[in-house]
């Protein structure tokens, strides 16, 4: 028993040191690179922003307004909406009319492919409809409210011929309304670091040259895929290209999420990662270190108390406390490190109260258990329901859309601040 306790204690503290080092590498990169370069307007190629819509995301009007107010010389916004009866169609039309925007086109999804996700079908349609004047394609999600220099900062690094894709990442805001939101915030901090280290793009803020799309055959890959972004790392690597993370494109997300919603989201995310993540075994190893070891330490602590093994219980309590408090401190350091980027986007910084910090501390073990449950349950998951659409997943290149209906308000969450 004592040998196991010593092993768990060393494992926890060792993993904490590794997480601190990896996070510091990320923060050093953010600090040295978050200020974007300036480029004359005549050096910026014509771009198309593609936004695929099904249903109404909580901040969709703000998302559309921000996309139509980009500080960029020549670009068009291409909206691909699931159907003309979709509730997002009216919101998009009203926003366009209010701004009197002329650089936007709305289309409905003409062909619903049954061997890929609905989003991939929409992306294929939007990109296939572009003429040769568009040299850059930017992808964005409806939960992303961009700043005015967003497109410019995405496009500038593409001038490097070795850069195949530029990307940012999302940064959730800790709230006291839903525990699911706090769990998502806690887990996302580690995810942001992982995606930077592994060179994984995020489809919510992403850009590539149209010639790269043709060169890599990404459209053909998407035609048999459940998602568009995770696979890009390996596809680009085969062509000697890399993913460029742009720190100034860390985008704040203020949507809410309850615990059932985050569990459903994580199950889908783990399945998606198992299918396409280039370092899936590393994700599994990280899960063992971050989820299994702390949970075993807690279980063994209570078992030791029951057997009156006070020295073992004391060792486990001490190491687990150091580990958990260390993670809390690391979360606060990460938040402080990202705040200059957020403030530069004219976004209000996160305000921490004693109650918020206390909930963050409690969210650490809760996040470990929720992520562990989601990962385990995703291992035998083969059917996914996403925004009212049912998919059957046989393999990474064998996706079947088995149930479809146009989106309606019955699919909307009751709380209009909760993400879909």
C-alpha positions in Angstrom: 0.0 0.0 0.0 2.7 2.5 0.9 4.7 1.7 -2.2 1.6 2.5 -4.3 1.0 5.7 -2.4 4.6 6.8 -3.0 4.3 6.0 -6.7 1.1 8.0 -7.0 2.6 10.9 -5.1 5.7 11.1 -7.3 3.5 10.7 -10.4 1.2 13.6 -9.4 4.1 15.9 -8.6 6.0 14.9 -11.6 3.1 15.5 -13.9 2.5 18.9 -12.3 6.0 19.9 -13.1 5.6 18.8 -16.7 2.3 20.8 -17.0 4.0 23.9 -15.6 6.9 23.6 -18.1 4.6 23.1 -21.1 2.4 26.0 -20.0 5.4 28.3 -19.6 6.5 27.4 -23.1 3.1 28.4 -24.4 3.0 31.6 -22.4 6.5 32.6 -23.6 5.4 32.1 -27.2 2.3 34.2 -26.6 4.2 37.0 -24.9 6.8 37.2 -27.7 4.4 36.8 -30.6 1.0 38.2 -29.8 1.6 41.6 -31.4 0.8 41.3 -35.1 2.9 42.7 -38.0 1.5 45.5 -40.2 1.2 45.0 -43.9 0.1 47.5 -46.5 -3.4 46.9 -47.9 -2.1 46.3 -51.4 -0.1 43.3 -50.2 -3.2 41.6 -48.8 -4.9 39.1 -51.2 -8.6 38.9 -51.7 -10.2 36.6 -49.1 -13.4 34.7 -48.6 -14.8 34.2 -45.0 -16.9 31.1 -44.8 -19.5 30.7 -42.0 -21.7 27.6 -41.9 -24.9 27.9 -39.9 -27.5 25.5 -38.5 -29.5 26.9 -35.7 -29.0 30.1 -33.7 -25.9 30.4 -31.5 -26.2 32.7 -28.5 -24.0 35.5 -30.0 -24.8 35.0 -33.7 -25.8 38.6 -34.4 -22.6 39.9 -32.8 -20.6 37.3 -34.7 -22.1 38.4 -38.1 -21.7 42.1 -37.3 -18.0 41.6 -36.4 -17.3 39.7 -39.6 -18.9 42.4 -41.7 -16.7 45.1 -40.0 -13.3 43.7 -40.8 -10.3 46.0 -41.3 -9.4 44.3 -44.6 -9.3 45.8 -48.1 -11.0 43.0 -50.2 -13.1 40.2 -48.7 -16.5 38.7 -48.9 -18.5 36.8 -46.3 -20.1 33.6 -47.6 -22.9 32.2 -45.4 -24.0 28.6 -46.0 -27.2 28.0 -44.1 -28.7 24.6 -43.6 -32.0 25.5 -45.2 -34.0 28.6 -45.9 -36.4 27.8 -43.1 -33.5 27.7 -40.6 -34.0 30.4 -37.8 -30.5 31.7 -38.5 -31.5 32.8 -42.0 -33.7 35.6 -40.6 -31.1 36.8 -38.1 -28.5 36.9 -40.9 -30.8 38.8 -43.3 -31.7 41.3 -40.6 -28.0 41.9 -39.7 -27.0 42.4 -43.3 -29.9 44.8 -43.9 -29.2 46.8 -40.8 -25.5 47.2 -41.8 -26.4 47.7 -45.5 -23.5 45.2 -46.2 -22.8 44.5 -49.8 -19.9 42.0 -49.4 -21.9 39.1 -48.2 -23.8 36.3 -49.9 -26.3 33.8 -48.3 -26.8 30.4 -49.8 -28.6 27.3 -48.6 -27.0 23.9 -48.5 -27.9 22.4 -51.9 -26.5 18.9 -51.5 -26.6 17.1 -48.2 -23.8 14.5 -48.4 -24.4 11.3 -46.4 -20.7 10.3 -46.0 -19.5 13.4 -44.1 -20.7 15.9 -41.5 -23.1 18.6 -42.5 -20.4 21.2 -41.9 -18.0 19.5 -44.3 -20.8 19.5 -46.9 -21.3 23.2 -46.4 -17.5 23.9 -46.6 -17.2 21.9 -49.8 -20.1 23.8 -51.4 -18.8 27.2 -50.4 -15.2 26.7 -51.5 -16.3 25.0 -54.8 -18.4 28.1 -55.6 -15.4 30.5 -55.3 -13.9 32.0 -58.4 -10.2 32.3 -59.0 -10.0 35.9 -57.7 -10.1 34.5 -54.1 -6.6 33.7 -52.9 -7.4 33.0 -49.3 -10.2 31.2 -47.5 -10.9 31.8 -43.8 -13.1 29.6 -41.7 -15.0 30.8 -38.6 -17.6 29.3 -36.3 -20.8 31.0 -35.2 -19.7 31.0 -31.5 -16.7 33.2 -32.4 -17.0 37.0 -32.0 -14.0 38.4 -33.8 -12.2 41.7 -33.5 -11.7 44.1 -36.3 -8.2 43.0 -37.3 -9.1 39.3 -37.1 -8.9 38.6 -40.9 -5.8 40.7 -41.4 -4.0 38.8 -38.6 -5.0 35.5 -40.1 -3.8 36.3 -43.5 -0.4 38.0 -42.9 1.5 34.9 -41.8 0.4 33.0 -44.9 3.0 35.0 -46.9 5.5 32.5 -45.5 5.5 29.6 -48.1 6.1 27.0 -45.3 2.9 28.0 -43.5 -0.1 26.0 -44.8 -2.7 27.1 -42.2 -3.0 29.9 -39.7 -5.2 29.5 -36.7 -6.1 30.8 -33.3 -8.0 29.2 -30.4 -10.9 29.8 -28.1 -10.7 31.0 -24.5 -13.7 30.5 -22.3 -14.6 32.8 -19.5 -15.1 31.3 -16.0 -18.6 32.0 -14.7 -20.6 31.2 -11.6 -23.8 30.4 -13.4 -23.2 26.8 -14.6 -20.7 24.2 -13.4 -20.5 23.0 -16.9 -19.1 26.3 -18.0 -16.5 26.2 -15.3 -15.5 22.6 -16.2 -15.2 23.6 -19.9 -13.0 26.6 -18.9 -10.8 24.4 -16.7 -10.3 21.7 -19.3 -9.8 24.1 -22.2 -6.8 25.7 -20.6 -4.9 22.4 -21.0 -6.4 21.9 -24.5 -5.1 25.3 -25.8 -1.6 24.4 -24.7 -1.8 20.9 -26.3 -3.1 22.2 -29.6 -0.2 24.7 -29.8 2.4 22.1 -29.0 1.0 19.5 -31.4 0.3 22.0 -34.2 -3.5 21.4 -34.3 -5.6 24.0 -36.0 -9.0 25.2 -34.7 -11.8 25.4 -37.2 -13.4 28.4 -35.4 -10.5 30.7 -36.6 -8.5 29.3 -39.5 -7.2 30.5 -42.9 -5.4 28.9 -45.8 -4.4 29.8 -49.3 -6.7 28.4 -52.0 -3.7 27.0 -53.8 -3.0 25.0 -50.6 -6.5 23.6 -50.7 -5.9 22.4 -54.2 -2.4 21.1 -53.6 -3.4 19.0 -50.5 -6.7 17.7 -51.7 -8.4 18.8 -48.5 -11.9 19.0 -50.1 -11.7 15.3 -51.1 -10.6 14.5 -47.5 -13.5 16.5 -46.1 -16.0 14.7 -48.3 -15.4 11.6 -46.1 -14.8 13.2 -42.7 -16.7 14.0 -39.5 -14.8 17.3 -39.1 -12.5 19.7 -40.9 -9.6 20.7 -38.6 -7.9 17.9 -36.7 -6.9 16.0 -39.9 -5.1 19.1 -41.3 -1.9 18.5 -39.4 -1.1 15.2 -41.1 -2.3 16.4 -44.5 -0.2 19.5 -44.4 2.8 17.6 -43.0 2.8 15.3 -46.1 3.3 18.4 -48.3 6.0 20.0 -46.1 3.6 22.6 -44.7 2.9 23.5 -41.1 0.2 25.1 -38.9 1.0 28.6 -37.6 -0.7 29.5 -34.3 -1.3 33.2 -34.0 -1.6 34.3 -30.3 -3.5 37.5 -31.1 -6.3 35.3 -32.4 -7.1 33.8 -29.0 -10.8 34.4 -29.1 -13.0 34.9 -26.0 -16.1 32.8 -25.8 -18.8 33.9 -23.3 -21.3 31.1 -24.0 -22.7 29.0 -21.1 -22.8 25.2 -20.8 -24.4 22.9 -18.3 -22.9 19.6 -17.1 -25.0 17.5 -19.4 -24.1 19.7 -22.3 -20.4 19.5 -21.6 -20.5 15.7 -21.2 -22.2 15.4 -24.6 -19.7 17.8 -26.1 -16.7 16.0 -24.6 -17.9 12.5 -25.8 -18.1 13.9 -29.3 -14.7 15.6 -29.0 -13.0 12.4 -27.7 -14.5 10.4 -30.5 -13.4 13.0 -33.0 -9.9 13.0 -31.5 -9.6 9.2 -31.6 -10.5 9.3 -35.3 -8.3 12.1 -36.5 -5.9 13.4 -33.8 -2.2 12.9 -35.0 -1.1 12.3 -31.4 -4.0 10.3 -30.0 -1.8 8.1 -27.9 -0.3 11.2 -26.3 -3.9 12.3 -25.5 -4.5 9.0 -23.8 -1.3 9.3 -21.8 -2.2 12.8 -20.7 -5.6 11.5 -19.6 -4.1 8.8 -17.5 -1.8 11.3 -15.8 -4.5 14.0 -15.4 -7.5 11.9 -14.6 -6.5 8.4 -13.4 -3.7 9.2 -11.1 -5.5 11.9 -9.1 -8.7 9.8 -8.9 -6.6 6.8 -7.6 -5.0 9.0 -5.1 -8.3 10.1 -3.7 -9.7 6.6 -3.6 -6.5 5.3 -1.9 -6.6 8.1 0.6 -10.1 7.1 1.8 -9.1 3.5 1.8 -6.1 4.3 4.0 -8.3 6.2 6.4 -10.6 3.3 6.7 -7.6 1.0 7.5 -6.1 3.6 10.0 -2.9 3.8 7.9 -2.3 7.4 8.9 1.1 7.8 7.3 -0.1 6.6 3.9 -3.2 8.8 4.1 -1.1 11.8 5.1 1.3 11.3 2.2 -1.6 11.1 -0.3 -3.4 14.1 1.2 -0.2 16.2 1.0 0.7 15.3 -2.5 -2.9 15.6 -3.8 -3.3 19.0 -2.1 0.0 20.3 -3.6 -1.0 18.9 -7.0 -4.5 20.5 -6.9 -3.3 23.9 -5.6 -0.5 23.9 -8.1 -3.1 23.4 -10.9 -5.2 26.3 -9.5 -2.1 28.5 -9.5 -1.3 27.5 -13.0 -4.8 28.3 -14.2 -4.5 31.8 -12.7 -1.0 32.3 -14.3 -2.4 31.2 -17.7 -5.3 33.6 -17.3 -3.0 36.5 -16.4 -0.7 35.6 -19.4 -3.6 35.7 -21.9 -5.2 38.8 -20.5 -3.1 41.3 -22.6 -4.3 39.6 -25.8 -7.9 39.8 -24.6 -7.7 43.4 -23.6 -6.1 44.3 -26.9 -9.3 43.0 -28.6 -11.3 45.5 -26.4 -12.7 42.7 -24.5 -13.3 43.0 -20.7 -10.8 41.1 -18.7 -11.8 38.3 -16.3 -12.7 39.5 -12.8 -11.8 37.1 -10.1 -13.5 37.1 -6.7 -12.8 34.8 -3.8 -15.9 32.9 -4.6 -14.8 32.4 -8.2 -11.4 31.1 -7.2 -13.0 28.8 -4.7 -15.3 27.4 -7.4 -12.3 27.0 -9.7 -10.5 24.9 -7.0 -13.6 22.7 -6.7 -13.9 22.5 -10.5 -10.4 20.8 -10.8 -11.5 17.4 -9.5 -14.9 17.8 -11.1 -13.2 18.4 -14.4 -11.1 15.3 -14.0 -14.1 13.1 -13.3 -16.3 14.5 -16.1 -13.4 14.2 -18.6 -12.7 10.7 -17.4 -16.4 9.7 -17.8 -16.6 11.3 -21.2 -13.4 9.6 -22.5 -14.5 6.1 -21.2 -18.0 6.4 -22.7 -16.6 7.7 -26.0 -14.6 4.4 -26.5 -17.7 2.5 -27.5 -19.6 5.5 -29.0 -20.6 4.8 -32.6 -23.7 7.0 -33.0 -23.6 10.8 -32.6 -26.4 13.3 -32.5 -25.1 16.7 -33.3 -27.6 19.7 -33.7 -30.4 17.3 -34.3 -28.6 15.2 -36.9 -27.7 11.6 -36.3 -24.4 10.2 -37.6 -23.1 6.6 -37.5 -19.3 6.5 -37.2 -17.7 3.3 -38.5 -14.2 4.6 -39.0 -12.4 7.9 -39.8 -13.3 7.5 -43.5 -16.6 5.7 -43.1 -19.1 8.3 -41.8 -22.8 8.0 -42.4 -25.5 10.6 -41.9 -28.5 8.5 -41.0 -31.1 11.0 -39.8 -31.6 14.5 -40.9 -34.3 17.1 -40.5 -34.3 20.9 -41.0 -33.4 22.7 -37.8 -36.3 24.2 -35.7 -36.7 25.9 -32.4 -37.4 22.6 -30.6 -33.6 21.9 -31.0 -32.7 25.1 -29.2 -31.6 25.1 -25.5 -34.0 26.6 -23.1 -31.4 29.1 -21.9 -30.5 31.3 -24.9 -27.0 31.8 -23.5 -26.2 28.0 -23.6 -24.1 26.9 -26.5 -25.5 24.2 -28.9 
